[in-house]
């Protein structure tokens, strides 16, 4: 299983780290991060890919 930091997640989408956290707060469909240990929060790559697929499907259906 692959995990991405907030920095890596931001790089994946070409946004800032702050934007990733804003998405988490504002978009209920954005995947929740996983706490691996105190102070170590990561996103599962598989969760992000599923979110991307769902977003693409929703935009194609519109």
CHARMM-style PDB file with segment names, atoms N, HN, CA, C and O in Angstrom:
ATOM      1  N   UNK     1       0.854  -1.177   0.000  1.00  0.00      PROA
ATOM      2  CA  UNK     1       0.000   0.000   0.000  1.00  0.00      PROA
ATOM      3  C   UNK     1       0.899   1.239   0.000  1.00  0.00      PROA
ATOM      4  O   UNK     1       1.880   1.312   0.740  1.00  0.00      PROA
ATOM      5  N   UNK     2       0.547   2.194  -0.833  1.00  0.00      PROA
ATOM      6  HN  UNK     2      -0.250   2.135  -1.433  1.00  0.00      PROA
ATOM      7  CA  UNK     2       1.335   3.418  -0.954  1.00  0.00      PROA
ATOM      8  C   UNK     2       0.624   4.572  -0.250  1.00  0.00      PROA
ATOM      9  O   UNK     2      -0.583   4.762  -0.402  1.00  0.00      PROA
ATOM     10  N   UNK     3       1.388   5.329   0.514  1.00  0.00      PROA
ATOM     11  HN  UNK     3       2.368   5.175   0.637  1.00  0.00      PROA
ATOM     12  CA  UNK     3       0.860   6.498   1.209  1.00  0.00      PROA
ATOM     13  C   UNK     3       1.570   7.742   0.706  1.00  0.00      PROA
ATOM     14  O   UNK     3       2.763   7.705   0.404  1.00  0.00      PROA
ATOM     15  N   UNK     4       0.828   8.854   0.614  1.00  0.00      PROA
ATOM     16  HN  UNK     4      -0.141   8.884   0.859  1.00  0.00      PROA
ATOM     17  CA  UNK     4       1.398  10.127   0.184  1.00  0.00      PROA
ATOM     18  C   UNK     4       1.257  11.164   1.293  1.00  0.00      PROA
ATOM     19  O   UNK     4       0.233  11.222   1.975  1.00  0.00      PROA
ATOM     20  N   UNK     5       2.286  11.975   1.465  1.00  0.00      PROA
ATOM     21  HN  UNK     5       3.117  11.928   0.911  1.00  0.00      PROA
ATOM     22  CA  UNK     5       2.217  13.080   2.414  1.00  0.00      PROA
ATOM     23  C   UNK     5       1.366  14.198   1.822  1.00  0.00      PROA
ATOM     24  O   UNK     5       0.970  14.131   0.659  1.00  0.00      PROA
ATOM     25  N   UNK     6       1.090  15.215   2.614  1.00  0.00      PROA
ATOM     26  HN  UNK     6       1.412  15.269   3.559  1.00  0.00      PROA
ATOM     27  CA  UNK     6       0.335  16.346   2.075  1.00  0.00      PROA
ATOM     28  C   UNK     6       1.125  17.034   0.961  1.00  0.00      PROA
ATOM     29  O   UNK     6       0.541  17.523  -0.006  1.00  0.00      PROA
ATOM     30  N   UNK     7       2.436  17.070   1.096  1.00  0.00      PROA
ATOM     31  HN  UNK     7       2.911  16.673   1.881  1.00  0.00      PROA
ATOM     32  CA  UNK     7       3.284  17.670   0.059  1.00  0.00      PROA
ATOM     33  C   UNK     7       3.194  16.862  -1.246  1.00  0.00      PROA
ATOM     34  O   UNK     7       3.052  17.437  -2.326  1.00  0.00      PROA
ATOM     35  N   UNK     8       3.276  15.553  -1.141  1.00  0.00      PROA
ATOM     36  HN  UNK     8       3.391  15.086  -0.265  1.00  0.00      PROA
ATOM     37  CA  UNK     8       3.187  14.700  -2.327  1.00  0.00      PROA
ATOM     38  C   UNK     8       1.797  14.768  -2.957  1.00  0.00      PROA
ATOM     39  O   UNK     8       1.661  14.759  -4.181  1.00  0.00      PROA
ATOM     40  N   UNK     9       0.779  14.836  -2.122  1.00  0.00      PROA
ATOM     41  HN  UNK     9       0.890  14.844  -1.128  1.00  0.00      PROA
ATOM     42  CA  UNK     9      -0.591  14.954  -2.621  1.00  0.00      PROA
ATOM     43  C   UNK     9      -0.764  16.281  -3.358  1.00  0.00      PROA
ATOM     44  O   UNK     9      -1.374  16.325  -4.427  1.00  0.00      PROA
ATOM     45  N   UNK    10      -0.237  17.344  -2.796  1.00  0.00      PROA
ATOM     46  HN  UNK    10       0.258  17.308  -1.928  1.00  0.00      PROA
ATOM     47  CA  UNK    10      -0.307  18.656  -3.446  1.00  0.00      PROA
ATOM     48  C   UNK    10       0.426  18.633  -4.784  1.00  0.00      PROA
ATOM     49  O   UNK    10      -0.072  19.177  -5.769  1.00  0.00      PROA
ATOM     50  N   UNK    11       1.596  18.014  -4.830  1.00  0.00      PROA
ATOM     51  HN  UNK    11       2.001  17.571  -4.030  1.00  0.00      PROA
ATOM     52  CA  UNK    11       2.352  17.917  -6.084  1.00  0.00      PROA
ATOM     53  C   UNK    11       1.574  17.128  -7.131  1.00  0.00      PROA
ATOM     54  O   UNK    11       1.608  17.463  -8.315  1.00  0.00      PROA
ATOM     55  N   UNK    12       0.876  16.089  -6.701  1.00  0.00      PROA
ATOM     56  HN  UNK    12       0.848  15.817  -5.739  1.00  0.00      PROA
ATOM     57  CA  UNK    12       0.089  15.262  -7.627  1.00  0.00      PROA
ATOM     58  C   UNK    12      -0.952  16.100  -8.372  1.00  0.00      PROA
ATOM     59  O   UNK    12      -1.208  15.883  -9.556  1.00  0.00      PROA
ATOM     60  N   UNK    13      -1.548  17.059  -7.659  1.00  0.00      PROA
ATOM     61  HN  UNK    13      -1.341  17.236  -6.697  1.00  0.00      PROA
ATOM     62  CA  UNK    13      -2.612  17.876  -8.253  1.00  0.00      PROA
ATOM     63  C   UNK    13      -2.159  19.268  -8.665  1.00  0.00      PROA
ATOM     64  O   UNK    13      -2.961  20.047  -9.180  1.00  0.00      PROA
ATOM     65  N   UNK    14      -0.905  19.592  -8.450  1.00  0.00      PROA
ATOM     66  HN  UNK    14      -0.253  18.959  -8.032  1.00  0.00      PROA
ATOM     67  CA  UNK    14      -0.392  20.900  -8.847  1.00  0.00      PROA
ATOM     68  C   UNK    14      -0.954  22.045  -8.032  1.00  0.00      PROA
ATOM     69  O   UNK    14      -1.189  23.138  -8.548  1.00  0.00      PROA
ATOM     70  N   UNK    15      -1.169  21.781  -6.739  1.00  0.00      PROA
ATOM     71  HN  UNK    15      -0.978  20.893  -6.320  1.00  0.00      PROA
ATOM     72  CA  UNK    15      -1.708  22.801  -5.838  1.00  0.00      PROA
ATOM     73  C   UNK    15      -0.794  22.913  -4.620  1.00  0.00      PROA
ATOM     74  O   UNK    15       0.181  22.171  -4.496  1.00  0.00      PROA
ATOM     75  N   UNK    16      -1.116  23.841  -3.726  1.00  0.00      PROA
ATOM     76  HN  UNK    16      -1.908  24.443  -3.826  1.00  0.00      PROA
ATOM     77  CA  UNK    16      -0.327  23.996  -2.507  1.00  0.00      PROA
ATOM     78  C   UNK    16      -0.797  22.990  -1.452  1.00  0.00      PROA
ATOM     79  O   UNK    16      -1.868  22.395  -1.563  1.00  0.00      PROA
ATOM     80  N   UNK    17       0.031  22.826  -0.441  1.00  0.00      PROA
ATOM     81  HN  UNK    17       0.902  23.309  -0.351  1.00  0.00      PROA
ATOM     82  CA  UNK    17      -0.339  21.943   0.666  1.00  0.00      PROA
ATOM     83  C   UNK    17      -1.594  22.459   1.373  1.00  0.00      PROA
ATOM     84  O   UNK    17      -2.437  21.675   1.810  1.00  0.00      PROA
ATOM     85  N   UNK    18      -1.707  23.766   1.479  1.00  0.00      PROA
ATOM     86  HN  UNK    18      -1.023  24.403   1.124  1.00  0.00      PROA
ATOM     87  CA  UNK    18      -2.879  24.365   2.127  1.00  0.00      PROA
ATOM     88  C   UNK    18      -4.154  24.001   1.373  1.00  0.00      PROA
ATOM     89  O   UNK    18      -5.190  23.736   1.983  1.00  0.00      PROA
ATOM     90  N   UNK    19      -4.075  23.989   0.057  1.00  0.00      PROA
ATOM     91  HN  UNK    19      -3.234  24.204  -0.439  1.00  0.00      PROA
ATOM     92  CA  UNK    19      -5.244  23.651  -0.752  1.00  0.00      PROA
ATOM     93  C   UNK    19      -5.709  22.223  -0.483  1.00  0.00      PROA
ATOM     94  O   UNK    19      -6.911  21.962  -0.432  1.00  0.00      PROA
ATOM     95  N   UNK    20      -4.779  21.313  -0.313  1.00  0.00      PROA
ATOM     96  HN  UNK    20      -3.803  21.526  -0.354  1.00  0.00      PROA
ATOM     97  CA  UNK    20      -5.148  19.924   0.005  1.00  0.00      PROA
ATOM     98  C   UNK    20      -5.965  19.892   1.282  1.00  0.00      PROA
ATOM     99  O   UNK    20      -6.984  19.204   1.339  1.00  0.00      PROA
ATOM    100  N   UNK    21      -5.548  20.612   2.300  1.00  0.00      PROA
ATOM    101  HN  UNK    21      -4.720  21.171   2.254  1.00  0.00      PROA
ATOM    102  CA  UNK    21      -6.293  20.634   3.562  1.00  0.00      PROA
ATOM    103  C   UNK    21      -7.627  21.370   3.414  1.00  0.00      PROA
ATOM    104  O   UNK    21      -8.607  21.015   4.067  1.00  0.00      PROA
ATOM    105  N   UNK    22      -7.665  22.387   2.563  1.00  0.00      PROA
ATOM    106  HN  UNK    22      -6.868  22.676   2.032  1.00  0.00      PROA
ATOM    107  CA  UNK    22      -8.948  23.071   2.299  1.00  0.00      PROA
ATOM    108  C   UNK    22      -9.923  22.113   1.634  1.00  0.00      PROA
ATOM    109  O   UNK    22     -11.100  22.068   1.992  1.00  0.00      PROA
ATOM    110  N   UNK    23      -9.431  21.346   0.662  1.00  0.00      PROA
ATOM    111  HN  UNK    23      -8.475  21.383   0.371  1.00  0.00      PROA
ATOM    112  CA  UNK    23     -10.290  20.351   0.005  1.00  0.00      PROA
ATOM    113  C   UNK    23     -10.846  19.380   1.035  1.00  0.00      PROA
ATOM    114  O   UNK    23     -12.022  19.020   0.991  1.00  0.00      PROA
ATOM    115  N   UNK    24     -10.003  18.965   1.950  1.00  0.00      PROA
ATOM    116  HN  UNK    24      -9.047  19.258   1.986  1.00  0.00      PROA
ATOM    117  CA  UNK    24     -10.435  18.015   2.981  1.00  0.00      PROA
ATOM    118  C   UNK    24     -11.581  18.589   3.799  1.00  0.00      PROA
ATOM    119  O   UNK    24     -12.527  17.875   4.134  1.00  0.00      PROA
ATOM    120  N   UNK    25     -11.501  19.876   4.122  1.00  0.00      PROA
ATOM    121  HN  UNK    25     -10.733  20.456   3.849  1.00  0.00      PROA
ATOM    122  CA  UNK    25     -12.554  20.521   4.912  1.00  0.00      PROA
ATOM    123  C   UNK    25     -13.814  20.787   4.099  1.00  0.00      PROA
ATOM    124  O   UNK    25     -14.924  20.596   4.596  1.00  0.00      PROA
ATOM    125  N   UNK    26     -13.652  21.225   2.854  1.00  0.00      PROA
ATOM    126  HN  UNK    26     -12.750  21.380   2.450  1.00  0.00      PROA
ATOM    127  CA  UNK    26     -14.778  21.719   2.063  1.00  0.00      PROA
ATOM    128  C   UNK    26     -15.463  20.657   1.205  1.00  0.00      PROA
ATOM    129  O   UNK    26     -16.636  20.810   0.865  1.00  0.00      PROA
ATOM    130  N   UNK    27     -14.761  19.595   0.853  1.00  0.00      PROA
ATOM    131  HN  UNK    27     -13.808  19.471   1.129  1.00  0.00      PROA
ATOM    132  CA  UNK    27     -15.299  18.595  -0.073  1.00  0.00      PROA
ATOM    133  C   UNK    27     -15.442  17.265   0.660  1.00  0.00      PROA
ATOM    134  O   UNK    27     -14.455  16.591   0.956  1.00  0.00      PROA
ATOM    135  N   UNK    28     -16.689  16.903   0.944  1.00  0.00      PROA
ATOM    136  HN  UNK    28     -17.490  17.450   0.703  1.00  0.00      PROA
ATOM    137  CA  UNK    28     -16.939  15.662   1.686  1.00  0.00      PROA
ATOM    138  C   UNK    28     -16.502  14.420   0.912  1.00  0.00      PROA
ATOM    139  O   UNK    28     -16.333  13.353   1.502  1.00  0.00      PROA
ATOM    140  N   UNK    29     -16.318  14.548  -0.392  1.00  0.00      PROA
ATOM    141  HN  UNK    29     -16.455  15.416  -0.871  1.00  0.00      PROA
ATOM    142  CA  UNK    29     -15.905  13.394  -1.189  1.00  0.00      PROA
ATOM    143  C   UNK    29     -14.394  13.202  -1.203  1.00  0.00      PROA
ATOM    144  O   UNK    29     -13.912  12.138  -1.593  1.00  0.00      PROA
ATOM    145  N   UNK    30     -13.634  14.227  -0.780  1.00  0.00      PROA
ATOM    146  HN  UNK    30     -14.026  15.091  -0.464  1.00  0.00      PROA
ATOM    147  CA  UNK    30     -12.181  14.111  -0.774  1.00  0.00      PROA
ATOM    148  C   UNK    30     -11.773  13.117   0.314  1.00  0.00      PROA
ATOM    149  O   UNK    30     -12.279  13.181   1.435  1.00  0.00      PROA
ATOM    150  N   UNK    31     -10.862  12.201  -0.011  1.00  0.00      PROA
ATOM    151  HN  UNK    31     -10.451  12.149  -0.921  1.00  0.00      PROA
ATOM    152  CA  UNK    31     -10.498  11.155   0.948  1.00  0.00      PROA
ATOM    153  C   UNK    31      -9.938  11.707   2.260  1.00  0.00      PROA
ATOM    154  O   UNK    31      -9.232  12.715   2.291  1.00  0.00      PROA
ATOM    155  N   UNK    32     -10.278  11.015   3.322  1.00  0.00      PROA
ATOM    156  HN  UNK    32     -10.852  10.196   3.297  1.00  0.00      PROA
ATOM    157  CA  UNK    32      -9.746  11.367   4.635  1.00  0.00      PROA
ATOM    158  C   UNK    32      -8.318  10.841   4.758  1.00  0.00      PROA
ATOM    159  O   UNK    32      -8.015   9.746   4.284  1.00  0.00      PROA
ATOM    160  N   UNK    33      -7.454  11.608   5.385  1.00  0.00      PROA
ATOM    161  HN  UNK    33      -7.700  12.497   5.770  1.00  0.00      PROA
ATOM    162  CA  UNK    33      -6.099  11.103   5.603  1.00  0.00      PROA
ATOM    163  C   UNK    33      -6.090  10.038   6.698  1.00  0.00      PROA
ATOM    164  O   UNK    33      -7.031   9.918   7.482  1.00  0.00      PROA
ATOM    165  N   UNK    34      -5.022   9.283   6.729  1.00  0.00      PROA
ATOM    166  HN  UNK    34      -4.257   9.380   6.092  1.00  0.00      PROA
ATOM    167  CA  UNK    34      -4.838   8.231   7.719  1.00  0.00      PROA
ATOM    168  C   UNK    34      -3.706   8.656   8.653  1.00  0.00      PROA
ATOM    169  O   UNK    34      -2.646   9.086   8.197  1.00  0.00      PROA
ATOM    170  N   UNK    35      -3.930   8.537   9.939  1.00  0.00      PROA
ATOM    171  HN  UNK    35      -4.791   8.187  10.310  1.00  0.00      PROA
ATOM    172  CA  UNK    35      -2.882   8.835  10.911  1.00  0.00      PROA
ATOM    173  C   UNK    35      -2.068   7.569  11.142  1.00  0.00      PROA
ATOM    174  O   UNK    35      -2.569   6.594  11.703  1.00  0.00      PROA
ATOM    175  N   UNK    36      -0.814   7.586  10.708  1.00  0.00      PROA
ATOM    176  HN  UNK    36      -0.407   8.378  10.253  1.00  0.00      PROA
ATOM    177  CA  UNK    36       0.057   6.423  10.859  1.00  0.00      PROA
ATOM    178  C   UNK    36       0.721   6.392  12.223  1.00  0.00      PROA
ATOM    179  O   UNK    36       0.972   5.319  12.773  1.00  0.00      PROA
ATOM    180  N   UNK    37       1.004   7.566  12.770  1.00  0.00      PROA
ATOM    181  HN  UNK    37       0.800   8.437  12.323  1.00  0.00      PROA
ATOM    182  CA  UNK    37       1.557   7.708  14.114  1.00  0.00      PROA
ATOM    183  C   UNK    37       1.339   9.163  14.512  1.00  0.00      PROA
ATOM    184  O   UNK    37       0.976   9.976  13.662  1.00  0.00      PROA
ATOM    185  N   UNK    38       1.546   9.510  15.759  1.00  0.00      PROA
ATOM    186  HN  UNK    38       1.841   8.849  16.450  1.00  0.00      PROA
ATOM    187  CA  UNK    38       1.355  10.908  16.142  1.00  0.00      PROA
ATOM    188  C   UNK    38       2.216  11.832  15.268  1.00  0.00      PROA
ATOM    189  O   UNK    38       3.431  11.659  15.169  1.00  0.00      PROA
ATOM    190  N   UNK    39       1.575  12.796  14.650  1.00  0.00      PROA
ATOM    191  HN  UNK    39       0.588  12.936  14.730  1.00  0.00      PROA
ATOM    192  CA  UNK    39       2.276  13.750  13.804  1.00  0.00      PROA
ATOM    193  C   UNK    39       2.584  13.246  12.406  1.00  0.00      PROA
ATOM    194  O   UNK    39       3.261  13.933  11.642  1.00  0.00      PROA
ATOM    195  N   UNK    40       2.099  12.054  12.050  1.00  0.00      PROA
ATOM    196  HN  UNK    40       1.548  11.495  12.671  1.00  0.00      PROA
ATOM    197  CA  UNK    40       2.357  11.483  10.718  1.00  0.00      PROA
ATOM    198  C   UNK    40       1.029  11.139  10.061  1.00  0.00      PROA
ATOM    199  O   UNK    40       0.435  10.095  10.332  1.00  0.00      PROA
ATOM    200  N   UNK    41       0.573  12.039   9.189  1.00  0.00      PROA
ATOM    201  HN  UNK    41       1.055  12.886   8.969  1.00  0.00      PROA
ATOM    202  CA  UNK    41      -0.703  11.876   8.497  1.00  0.00      PROA
ATOM    203  C   UNK    41      -0.417  11.699   7.012  1.00  0.00      PROA
ATOM    204  O   UNK    41       0.360  12.457   6.430  1.00  0.00      PROA
ATOM    205  N   UNK    42      -1.041  10.704   6.402  1.00  0.00      PROA
ATOM    206  HN  UNK    42      -1.671  10.089   6.875  1.00  0.00      PROA
ATOM    207  CA  UNK    42      -0.820  10.405   4.987  1.00  0.00      PROA
ATOM    208  C   UNK    42      -2.138  10.051   4.317  1.00  0.00      PROA
ATOM    209  O   UNK    42      -3.106   9.670   4.975  1.00  0.00      PROA
ATOM    210  N   UNK    43      -2.156  10.184   2.994  1.00  0.00      PROA
ATOM    211  HN  UNK    43      -1.370  10.493   2.459  1.00  0.00      PROA
ATOM    212  CA  UNK    43      -3.295   9.759   2.196  1.00  0.00      PROA
ATOM    213  C   UNK    43      -2.947   8.458   1.492  1.00  0.00      PROA
ATOM    214  O   UNK    43      -1.829   8.290   1.004  1.00  0.00      PROA
ATOM    215  N   UNK    44      -3.903   7.539   1.440  1.00  0.00      PROA
ATOM    216  HN  UNK    44      -4.810   7.676   1.837  1.00  0.00      PROA
ATOM    217  CA  UNK    44      -3.708   6.318   0.662  1.00  0.00      PROA
ATOM    218  C   UNK    44      -3.809   6.673  -0.811  1.00  0.00      PROA
ATOM    219  O   UNK    44      -4.759   7.335  -1.227  1.00  0.00      PROA
ATOM    220  N   UNK    45      -2.851   6.245  -1.588  1.00  0.00      PROA
ATOM    221  HN  UNK    45      -2.079   5.707  -1.249  1.00  0.00      PROA
ATOM    222  CA  UNK    45      -2.874   6.493  -3.026  1.00  0.00      PROA
ATOM    223  C   UNK    45      -4.130   5.879  -3.640  1.00  0.00      PROA
ATOM    224  O   UNK    45      -4.740   6.478  -4.525  1.00  0.00      PROA
ATOM    225  N   UNK    46      -4.514   4.710  -3.187  1.00  0.00      PROA
ATOM    226  HN  UNK    46      -4.018   4.223  -2.467  1.00  0.00      PROA
ATOM    227  CA  UNK    46      -5.705   4.048  -3.733  1.00  0.00      PROA
ATOM    228  C   UNK    46      -6.967   4.874  -3.484  1.00  0.00      PROA
ATOM    229  O   UNK    46      -7.853   4.912  -4.339  1.00  0.00      PROA
ATOM    230  N   UNK    47      -7.064   5.537  -2.325  1.00  0.00      PROA
ATOM    231  HN  UNK    47      -6.345   5.507  -1.631  1.00  0.00      PROA
ATOM    232  CA  UNK    47      -8.215   6.406  -2.028  1.00  0.00      PROA
ATOM    233  C   UNK    47      -8.228   7.616  -2.963  1.00  0.00      PROA
ATOM    234  O   UNK    47      -9.284   8.016  -3.452  1.00  0.00      PROA
ATOM    235  N   UNK    48      -7.060   8.192  -3.209  1.00  0.00      PROA
ATOM    236  HN  UNK    48      -6.202   7.867  -2.812  1.00  0.00      PROA
ATOM    237  CA  UNK    48      -6.973   9.347  -4.106  1.00  0.00      PROA
ATOM    238  C   UNK    48      -7.343   8.950  -5.532  1.00  0.00      PROA
ATOM    239  O   UNK    48      -8.043   9.690  -6.223  1.00  0.00      PROA
ATOM    240  N   UNK    49      -6.875   7.787  -5.972  1.00  0.00      PROA
ATOM    241  HN  UNK    49      -6.306   7.186  -5.411  1.00  0.00      PROA
ATOM    242  CA  UNK    49      -7.201   7.325  -7.326  1.00  0.00      PROA
ATOM    243  C   UNK    49      -8.695   7.056  -7.472  1.00  0.00      PROA
ATOM    244  O   UNK    49      -9.278   7.354  -8.515  1.00  0.00      PROA
ATOM    245  N   UNK    50      -9.317   6.497  -6.439  1.00  0.00      PROA
ATOM    246  HN  UNK    50      -8.843   6.255  -5.592  1.00  0.00      PROA
ATOM    247  CA  UNK    50     -10.764   6.265  -6.464  1.00  0.00      PROA
ATOM    248  C   UNK    50     -11.520   7.589  -6.532  1.00  0.00      PROA
ATOM    249  O   UNK    50     -12.519   7.702  -7.243  1.00  0.00      PROA
ATOM    250  N   UNK    51     -11.043   8.591  -5.789  1.00  0.00      PROA
ATOM    251  HN  UNK    51     -10.232   8.499  -5.211  1.00  0.00      PROA
ATOM    252  CA  UNK    51     -11.665   9.920  -5.812  1.00  0.00      PROA
ATOM    253  C   UNK    51     -11.543  10.533  -7.201  1.00  0.00      PROA
ATOM    254  O   UNK    51     -12.501  11.112  -7.712  1.00  0.00      PROA
ATOM    255  N   UNK    52     -10.368  10.407  -7.812  1.00  0.00      PROA
ATOM    256  HN  UNK    52      -9.590   9.936  -7.396  1.00  0.00      PROA
ATOM    257  CA  UNK    52     -10.157  10.920  -9.173  1.00  0.00      PROA
ATOM    258  C   UNK    52     -11.123  10.249 -10.153  1.00  0.00      PROA
ATOM    259  O   UNK    52     -11.722  10.920 -10.994  1.00  0.00      PROA
ATOM    260  N   UNK    53     -11.271   8.953 -10.046  1.00  0.00      PROA
ATOM    261  HN  UNK    53     -10.785   8.408  -9.363  1.00  0.00      PROA
ATOM    262  CA  UNK    53     -12.162   8.204 -10.937  1.00  0.00      PROA
ATOM    263  C   UNK    53     -13.611   8.656 -10.764  1.00  0.00      PROA
ATOM    264  O   UNK    53     -14.334   8.835 -11.744  1.00  0.00      PROA
ATOM    265  N   UNK    54     -14.030   8.840  -9.506  1.00  0.00      PROA
ATOM    266  HN  UNK    54     -13.443   8.694  -8.710  1.00  0.00      PROA
ATOM    267  CA  UNK    54     -15.395   9.288  -9.229  1.00  0.00      PROA
ATOM    268  C   UNK    54     -15.624  10.691  -9.772  1.00  0.00      PROA
ATOM    269  O   UNK    54     -16.683  10.974 -10.331  1.00  0.00      PROA
ATOM    270  N   UNK    55     -14.630  11.581  -9.610  1.00  0.00      PROA
ATOM    271  HN  UNK    55     -13.770  11.351  -9.156  1.00  0.00      PROA
ATOM    272  CA  UNK    55     -14.766  12.944 -10.134  1.00  0.00      PROA
ATOM    273  C   UNK    55     -14.873  12.928 -11.660  1.00  0.00      PROA
ATOM    274  O   UNK    55     -15.683  13.659 -12.231  1.00  0.00      PROA
ATOM    275  N   UNK    56     -14.067  12.105 -12.319  1.00  0.00      PROA
ATOM    276  HN  UNK    56     -13.410  11.511 -11.855  1.00  0.00      PROA
ATOM    277  CA  UNK    56     -14.095  12.004 -13.771  1.00  0.00      PROA
ATOM    278  C   UNK    56     -15.439  11.459 -14.249  1.00  0.00      PROA
ATOM    279  O   UNK    56     -15.997  11.949 -15.231  1.00  0.00      PROA
ATOM    280  N   UNK    57     -15.955  10.450 -13.557  1.00  0.00      PROA
ATOM    281  HN  UNK    57     -15.501  10.052 -12.760  1.00  0.00      PROA
ATOM    282  CA  UNK    57     -17.241   9.862 -13.926  1.00  0.00      PROA
ATOM    283  C   UNK    57     -18.366  10.884 -13.760  1.00  0.00      PROA
ATOM    284  O   UNK    57     -19.270  10.961 -14.592  1.00  0.00      PROA
ATOM    285  N   UNK    58     -18.305  11.665 -12.684  1.00  0.00      PROA
ATOM    286  HN  UNK    58     -17.571  11.602 -12.008  1.00  0.00      PROA
ATOM    287  CA  UNK    58     -19.335  12.673 -12.435  1.00  0.00      PROA
ATOM    288  C   UNK    58     -19.295  13.773 -13.494  1.00  0.00      PROA
ATOM    289  O   UNK    58     -20.343  14.255 -13.925  1.00  0.00      PROA
ATOM    290  N   UNK    59     -18.102  14.170 -13.914  1.00  0.00      PROA
ATOM    291  HN  UNK    59     -17.251  13.778 -13.564  1.00  0.00      PROA
ATOM    292  CA  UNK    59     -18.011  15.221 -14.925  1.00  0.00      PROA
ATOM    293  C   UNK    59     -18.420  14.705 -16.303  1.00  0.00      PROA
ATOM    294  O   UNK    59     -18.940  15.467 -17.118  1.00  0.00      PROA
ATOM    295  N   UNK    60     -18.190  13.420 -16.570  1.00  0.00      PROA
ATOM    296  HN  UNK    60     -17.767  12.802 -15.908  1.00  0.00      PROA
ATOM    297  CA  UNK    60     -18.602  12.838 -17.857  1.00  0.00      PROA
ATOM    298  C   UNK    60     -20.109  12.648 -17.909  1.00  0.00      PROA
ATOM    299  O   UNK    60     -20.706  12.712 -18.984  1.00  0.00      PROA
ATOM    300  N   UNK    61     -20.733  12.412 -16.751  1.00  0.00      PROA
ATOM    301  HN  UNK    61     -20.248  12.360 -15.878  1.00  0.00      PROA
ATOM    302  CA  UNK    61     -22.177  12.204 -16.699  1.00  0.00      PROA
ATOM    303  C   UNK    61     -22.930  13.522 -16.835  1.00  0.00      PROA
ATOM    304  O   UNK    61     -24.103  13.526 -17.209  1.00  0.00      PROA
ATOM    305  N   UNK    62     -22.279  14.625 -16.541  1.00  0.00      PROA
ATOM    306  HN  UNK    62     -21.327  14.621 -16.237  1.00  0.00      PROA
ATOM    307  CA  UNK    62     -22.965  15.936 -16.567  1.00  0.00      PROA
ATOM    308  C   UNK    62     -23.117  16.480 -17.966  1.00  0.00      PROA
ATOM    309  OT1 UNK    62     -23.669  17.565 -18.150  1.00  0.00      PROA
TER     310      UNK     62
END
